[in-house]
Amino acid sequence: MKNTITLTITLLFSLLLMLSTPTLASESENKLQIHVHYQQASDSWLIQYKLPKAVERVSFARQSNFDRTQHYQITQPDLKWQQEGGVLSITAANGKKFTSFSLTFDSFYGFILKDYSQNVQYSDGSVLFYTNHLSLSEKVTAQSEAIFDGTRFYFYSPKTDIVFLGKRYKHKASWDLVGDGTYIYFGTITPIENDNMIAVVDPALPKWVWQNTQTYFPKLFDYYAKKLDQPLNFKPVVFFNYAHLADDFANYEGGTLAGLVQLSVNGKRWQNKDSERFNQLFHFLAHEAAHFWNGQMYAVEDHGHAWLHEGGADAFANFAMLEFGFIDAKQWLQKFEESANQCLLNKEQTALNESAKLQRYKNYYSCGAVMALASHYQVQATNPSLSLFDIWRHLFAQSKAYSYNQSDYFNVLNGLIGNDRLAKVLGRFSDQRVEDNLSEIETWFEGSVLKGAVSTDYPSFYHQHWGKEIIIELMRTHCSRISLSYYDDYIKTYPIENCKVFDHDMEIQFVDGVDLLKNGGSAYQAFKAKCQRGGVVNFADRAKQPVAQIRCLDQVGALTPYMKLTTE
C-alpha cells in the first residue's frame, strides 16, 4: 500500500508540474527531453522521457555497473525491459510505438564498481544525482537512423535549490547533456565560493578536514599550473559530503567529471584530527585534481592506455605531497615502491592494456605510476634539471587537438632522453604479454640512480594484501564469488547466496591467532601450509572471539617477491 500511495502522489505531482511549466518544444524539437523530478520528503525520483518521434524501442547509452531493472520501475504497463548482450532497452510489449515513458525509483546510494554513484547523500538529507545513468542512445542500432539529436535535462525540486556547473537555481533548471554528464545537487546548503573553487560542503564535515582542504586545494592548483605551464581555464566545483557518521571506520571515495570533484569521507573516525588520514585524503585530492589537466583540458585518446592519465595522476600526487611537506624524500620513494609492488601483485603476465577487460583497473594506477617514475629518473639522468612534469608540459604544448596518446608520450620521452630504449620497454609492458614483471620493471631504471632488488622487508600494505588474500581464496573456492570490504584493522565479509560458510556478515581480524592486516605475510604462509594438507582455518573478530572455522579446499600459490627501490 505504501508503494501505491507514493506512486500516486508522484504521478499527481508530476502532472501539476507539467501543467504549470511552459513547454520548450520550439527550443528542442529534435532533442530527447528528460524531466527529472525530485521529491525530497520521500527521497524518490520521477523521470519522464519525451522523444521527438515514435519508436518501438529505446536503449540506455551507458552500460552502468548496476542493474537498472532492480532499481527502476517503468510506470507504463505496456512497456518492458529487454536485455541483449551489454545493452539494456525498453520496448513496447504490444509492438506499438511510443513517444514517452516514465521511470520511478528511490535514491540509490550503493557503491557501483568503476562507475559514478547514482546518488550521494549529505548528512542534512540533501543529495547529488548523476545524470548519465539516465541517458539514452541516439540510435537503437548502429545501422538505424538517429531518433533524436542531443539530450536536454529539466530538473524540478519544489523544496530545494539546484546546483550544478558552478550555478545555483531555485526549484527548477535545464541543461543540455555534454560528454560524461555531471552531478546535480538538490538541497539547501549555500555554496562557498573563493578565487579557486566553488564548494558545496556538508555541514557535518569535521572543521579540521575542511580547513585543511581549503588551505591546500588552491596551492595544489597553483603548483600544477606552474609545473605544467598551463593554468586551469575554469573554476572547479567541489561537492564534499560526510556519511556514515556513527560507524566505526574511516574511508574516502569520489571522482572527477568535467569541471568538478565529488568527494565523500565516511565514518566517525574522521571526527578526530589525524594527520596520516589527511595525508591519504590529500593524495586522493591531488590525484583527482591532476585529472583537470591530463583528463579534461587534455584527454587521452585510447583508454586501453589509461596508465598514462591514471598512473600520471598518482605520480603527480606523490610529487605534490613532497612539495607541501606531507612526506619526505624517503616516504616519497616508498609510495612509488608500493605502486611497483601493487603492480607485481595484481598485473600477472597479461599486457597492461588488457586490465580493463579483466576488471583489474587498479593496474593502470599502480603500474602507470612506476612507468611515470621510470620516465622521471631517465629524463633526469639526461638532464638533472628536468622532471616528470617537463614530459607532460611538452606533451600538452605539442597537442594540436587537446588530446594525446601513448605514441605522443613516447615521442616526447625519446626527445628528452635522446634515445628510444625506455619507450620500447614501456611500450612492450603496456601492449604485450610479459612473463617476468619484476625483471622487466628493473630494466626501466638501468642507467639511472634508482635500483630495484628483491627484499623480505615487508611494509604494512604488503601484509594487508596477503591477509585479504586468505579470505579471498576461501571465498573463491567455497563460493565462486567474493564479497568483502576492509578497514584500518579488520575485514568485513558479506553474505554470499548459496554459500554456507559465508552465509552471514562477519568482522574478521585474526586467523589462527595472527592479525590478518598487521602480519598478513606470516598469516598467509601458515595458511598455505594448512592448505597443503586440507586443514581448517580459524577466524576471530576484533575481540578475539571465534567467528568461523573454514576448511581450505585447494592449494594456494606462494608469496609474490617484494621489490625494494633504492637510490645509489
Secondary structure, DSSP 8 states (H G I E B T S, - for coil): -HHHHHHHHHHHHHHHHHHHS---TTTSTTSEEEEEEEETTTTEEEEEEEEEEEESEEEBSS--SS-HHHH-EES-TTEEEEEETTEEEEEETTS--EEEEEEEEE------TTS--SEEE-TTS-EEEEGGGS-B-S-SSTTS--S-SSEEEEEEEEEEEEEETTEEEEEEEEEE--TT--EEEEE----EE-SS-EEEE-TTS-HHHHHHHHHHHHHHHHHHHHHHT---SS--EEEEEEE-TTSS--EEEEEEETTEEEEEEESGGGGS--HHHHHHHHHHHHHHHHHIIIIIISEES-GGGTIIIIIHHHHHHHHHHHHTTSS-HHHHHHHHHHHHHHHHHH-TTS-GGGTTTTT-THHHHHHHHHHHHHHHHHHHHH-TT--HHHHHHHHHHH-SSSEE-HHHHHHHHHHHHSSSHHHHHHHHHHHS--S-HHHHHHHHTTTSSEEEEEE----HHHHHHHHHHHHHHHHHHHHS---EEE-SS-EEE---TT-GGGSS-EEE-EETTEETTTSHHHHHHHHHHHHHTT-EEEEE-TT--EEEEEE--S-------EEEEEE-
